[in-house]
């Protein structure tokens, strides 16, 4: 989408190549506002998932602001600033929502430390680092595209946006593969508890939705690139309903699922709590960060501990889940040492 002259069906000049539906931005702004407030209550007041709450609330705020700008832009469709603001904010929302997925997967792996293929704490750092790259490319490309006045600048912006979208799609595929690996290991061990199963299925669905959004935006970018300077000549750029179905409704369902099935309902707020592989009780251990005695920088550079896997040398993770750790209760009380029998 470029900030060049367009003539909507009514013949008036506009940044939009179609006549936008005025009610939809209001509806979705209210929807994400309600979801954000609900998550604040659920995760802070009820379940204690602080970081997850910050991520989801921040991103819901981005999309609320994006839809407010889109509403203002529709009523003032010759204002480049409003048009660019709504485009950039709405484009940035989904990659931020993906950050919540990464946090949830990290908590699943910390909950099942004996099945994790990666340092649970490094799931967040690894994926979030790559997510920041996606965000930087997305923000830069989206902002540049809305004001591009030459073919070279437009193509350069599109290249950055497509690179961000492809990277995010690869991240989602890798993310789903990690979830699938955890499920396979649980099933082989014949222990796939209901709470973990619900969260895994939730992550499959939300990751698929994010992937659909990436594919939609990649197709849009390819169309714009192939237009060779003709403003909004692609089918996606000319049909508002495609944007609302494959991006807005898709991501709205993503957020709705995480609101209806908050991860904090199924997993403890403390990443040091794990599921005992023998008796199925929740226990409070030292946490994976202390069990993996490698230097912090090494866990960041080699989160899968390839050095140990490939050479047989290196620092092995202490199997604290084989010890007799205290039983954990969801009200935060950790009773005295309780034998596993």
HELIX and SHEET records of a PDB file:
HELIX    1   1 UNK A   22  UNK A   40  1                                  19    
HELIX    2   2 UNK A   41  UNK A   47  3                                   7    
HELIX    3   3 UNK A   50  UNK A   75  1                                  26    
HELIX    4   4 UNK A   80  UNK A  111  1                                  32    
HELIX    5   5 UNK A  120  UNK A  147  1                                  28    
HELIX    6   6 UNK A  151  UNK A  188  1                                  38    
HELIX    7   7 UNK A  194  UNK A  226  1                                  33    
HELIX    8   8 UNK A  235  UNK A  238  1                                   4    
HELIX    9   9 UNK A  240  UNK A  243  1                                   4    
HELIX   10  10 UNK A  244  UNK A  249  3                                   6    
HELIX   11  11 UNK A  250  UNK A  260  1                                  11    
HELIX   12  12 UNK A  263  UNK A  265  5                                   3    
HELIX   13  13 UNK A  288  UNK A  291  1                                   4    
HELIX   14  14 UNK A  296  UNK A  301  1                                   6    
HELIX   15  15 UNK A  306  UNK A  311  1                                   6    
HELIX   16  16 UNK A  320  UNK A  322  5                                   3    
SHEET    1   A 2 UNK A   6  UNK A   7  0                                        
SHEET    2   A 2 UNK A  13  UNK A  14 -1                                        
SHEET    1   B 3 UNK A 273  UNK A 275  0                                        
SHEET    2   B 3 UNK A 282  UNK A 284 -1                                        
SHEET    3   B 3 UNK A 326  UNK A 327 -1                                        
END                                                                             
